[in-house]
Amino acid sequence: MKRILWLSQHRSLARQIAELRRIFGEVEVLQDVNPFSSAEDIIQRVRGGGYDETVVVAPLSVIAKLCELGLRPLWAEMEQVQRRSEAEVVARGRFYRFQKFRRITAVRLEFEELG
């Protein structure tokens, strides 16, 4: 059985759990809603809890650091929809529906000079 840490204030959706089961087989998904102080804090929770996979909702800078430290978290891709009846999640007055999971392997920022 795969142990999955769900590190988010948002609860997992039934369709998300079903998709994790389709991908990994038998899963145990445990949610951690406690605030984290850093990417290193997240790594400590993952390793300390013996988790096989992690779904993380965090700023891109934290996710980039997680990737640098060797963690490849799962990303729950959500699509914005127009009607509340199509939505599974409402956030800040917008409606979203789960699409799929993807694995984050890197975060890259590209800049251009101004002036």
HELIX and SHEET records of a PDB file:
HELIX    1   1 ALA A   14  PHE A   24  1                                  11    
HELIX    2   2 ALA A   39  GLY A   49  1                                  11    
HELIX    3   3 LEU A   60  GLU A   68  1                                   9    
HELIX    4   4 ARG A   84  GLU A   86  5                                   3    
SHEET    1   A 3 VAL A  27  ASP A  32  0                                        
SHEET    2   A 3 LYS A   2  LEU A   7  1                                        
SHEET    3   A 3 GLU A  53  VAL A  56  1                                        
SHEET    1   B 3 LEU A  74  VAL A  81  0                                        
SHEET    2   B 3 ARG A  94  ARG A 103 -1                                        
SHEET    3   B 3 VAL A  89  ALA A  91 -1                                        
END                                                                             
